[in-house]
Amino acid sequence: MFAAFAPPVDSETVLVAILVAAVTVVHLLPDELPDSAGLPRRYLLSLTGGVSIVYAFVHLFPELDERRDALEGVSVLVWSLAAHHVYAIAFVGLALFYGLERLATVSRDREVDRRLEPLSEDPIFWVHVGSFAVYNAFIGYALVRGETGADNVALFGVAMALHLFGNDEAMEQHHRELYARFGKWILAGSVVVGAAAGALYAIGDVAFATLLALLTGGIVFNAIKDELPRTRESRFWPFAAGSVGYGVLLLIL
């Protein structure tokens, strides 16, 4: 009787909801899933690295140029300079995540068995996970507010899902038990929180352009560091397939 009064749900909203769920679930996948699916994890990491890097260079960097105008006219000196050198903000994002990586690596090297530590004595874990929680929340927000058109939303969502799969692998290596118990749930939940915030509230153009630049720098660093295995484990052809295949999609859609 009341069905006729239900508000219509457009296809793009459904697509966004599906992509938010997919990006969230990436953090909750079991370690053995890729191998059991017939694709060794090292191959999948190389493929995701190719997708993430080509997406950053072919789509995100050009988008930063388009959003440069959002930073012009801002009176604060730092942002005025950034309007003319928007890539400097992306570099700051890269440098921030490099610092986090060094912090986590040094901390891991100093601890023989992190599983025996009380949580209160492992602040590095919380700093690392907290930073990536903000990173993930913005990805969730950008899925809702960042792209227009089903094609662009789908390309962004798929690229971010693959990218976060690589991030998840790295966080597991750094934090092991703590990440399995707490970290993956925090990062998965952050995507949902960011998407919910995007559905309810829109941040300003300056804030969005700044966060997008920081995200772009983070993607480039994390893709190179985490998603491309070390030389002895790397697989060039999966990387090439991911980068070329996704690059072609980005250029034709």
N, C-alpha and C positions, 0 to 999 in steps of 0.2 A: 504493500500500500504506500509506503514511504520511499520506495526505491527511486521513484521518478524525481524526488527532490534531492537525491544524493549528488554532491558536486562532482563534475567529471574529472577524471584523472588523466592528464595527457601522457602520451607515450614517453616523452623526455623525462618526466618525473619518475616514471616507472624505471626507465633506464638508469637514472641517477641512483635510485634506491638499490637496484641490483648491483651497480658498481661499488657503492659504499659497502654493501654486504660482502662483495668479493674481496675488496681491499682489506676489510676487517678480518676476514677468515684466513687470509694469508698468514697472519701471525700465529694462528692456532693449528696450522697443518702439522701433522706428525713428521718427525725427521725422516722416517723411512718411506714416505709417500712417493717422492720422485723416483727412487730406485725401483719400488714395486710397480710403478707405472711403466717401467722399461726404459727410463731416461736417467742415467747416472747424474747425481747431484752436481758434479763438477761441470758437466755439459750444460745443465740448466742454468748454472750460475754464469757461465760464459755467455749464454744466449740472453739472459736478463741484463747482463752488463752492456751488450750491444744495443739492446732496445733502449735502455736508460740513457746512454750517452748520445745516441742519435736523436732521441727525443729532446734532450737538453739543447743540442746544437741547432737542430733544424726547426724546432718549434718554440722552446722557451726563450732562447736568446733573442730571436726576432720579436717575440712578444714583449720583451723588456724594452726594446726600441720603441714599440708602439705605445707603451705606457710611460715613456720618458716624460711626456707632457704633464702627467699627474704630479711630478716632482718640481716642475717649474713654477716659479712664483712663491715657493715656500720661503719664508723669511729666515728660517734657521740656517746658519752657514753650512752645516754638514749636508743638509738636504739640497741646498742650492748648488753645492759642488756636485752632489750625486746626480742632479738633473743633467749635468753635462758629462758625467762619467758614471752612468748607471751600472756599468759592469763592475765598478769598484764595490758596490754593495754585494754583488754576486761573489766577488773575491773575499769579502768579509765573511760571507757564509761558508765558503770553502775553508778559510782560515779557522773559523770557529770549530768546525767539525774536525779539522786536523788537530786542534788543541784537545778536543774531547777524546780523540783516538789515542793521542799520546798519553793523556791522563789515564785512560783505561788500560793501556798496554803496560805502563810503568807500574800501576797498581797491581795488575795481574802478575807481573814478573816478581813482585815483592812478596806475594802470598803463595805459600805452598799448597794450601787447601782452603779455598774461599768458602766451602760449604760449612766449615766449622765456625765461621765468624758470626757473631750476633749481628743482626741487621743494623743496629745502632753504630756499629764499628765499621760499616762499609758505606761511607757517604759517596764514594766514587760511583757505585752502582746507581744510587738515586739521582746523582747529578747527570749521569749518562742517560739513564732512562727518562728522566724528566725533560732533558733537552730533546730527545727523540719523540717524546709525547707531544711537545709543542709542534715539532716538525710534522708528525702524523695528523695532528688536529688541523693544521693549515691545509694539508692535502684533503682531508675530509671537507673542510670549508670550501676549498677551490672546486671540488667536485660539484658542489651545489651552486656556487656563485661565480666560478672563474671562467667557465667556457660557455659559449652559446652554440647551439646546433648539436644534434645527436652525434654526428660524426666526430666532432671535436671532443665532446664529453667522453665518448667511448675510447678514443685514442688516448686521452689523458688518463682515464681510469685504468685501462689495461697496462699502460706504461708504468703507472704508480704501483699497481699490484705486483708487477714483476720486480720493480725496484725495491719495494719493501720486503719481498722474499729474500733478496740479497742482504738487506739490512738485518733481517731476522737471523740469518745465518751468522753474521758477524757478532751480533749481540749474544747469541748462544755461546760462541767461542770465548767471548770475554768473560761472561758472568755465570755461565753454566746453571747451577742449581737455582740461584736467585732469579735468574731470568725465566727459567721454566716455571717457578712457583709464582712469581709476581710480574716480571717484566713483560711477558708476552700479553698478559691480560690488560696491563696498563696501556700498552701500545695499541692493542686492538680496540679498547674502549675509547682511546683518544680520537681515533678516526670517526667513531660514531658521535662523540661530543662535538667535534669540529663540524660535522655535517649538520647536526641538530642546530648548532649556533648559526650556520649559514642559512638554514631554513627560517630562522626567526629574526635574524639581524644581519645587516650589511655594513661592513666596515668601510671607511673612506678610501678613496682612490690612492691617496698617498700611502696609507698603511698597507693596502693590498699590493701596490707596486713594490714596496720595500720588502714585504714578506716573500713575494714571488722571487725577487732577486736573491734573497738569502736562501730560499729553497733551491733555486737553480744552482747556486754555488755548492750547496750541500749534496745535491744529486750528482754533480760532476765528481766531487771528491769521493763520495761513498761508492759510486759506480766503479771508479778506477781502483779504489782500495779493496772493496769487499766483493764486488760481483765478478771481477776478473781474477781468477785464481792465480796463485804464484806460477812462475814460468814452468816449473816442472809438472804442474797440474793443469795448466791452461789448455783450452781447446779452441784453436783459431776458427775452425769452420762453424761451430755453433755461434761464436761471437759475430762472425761475418754474416751468417744467415739472419741473426737477430737484427743487426744494424742495417743491413741492406734491405731486408724485407720490410722492416718498420719504417725505414727512410722512404722507401717507395710509397708506402701507404700515406705517409705524411705529405708527400709531394703531390699525390693525385687526388686526395680527398679534401 
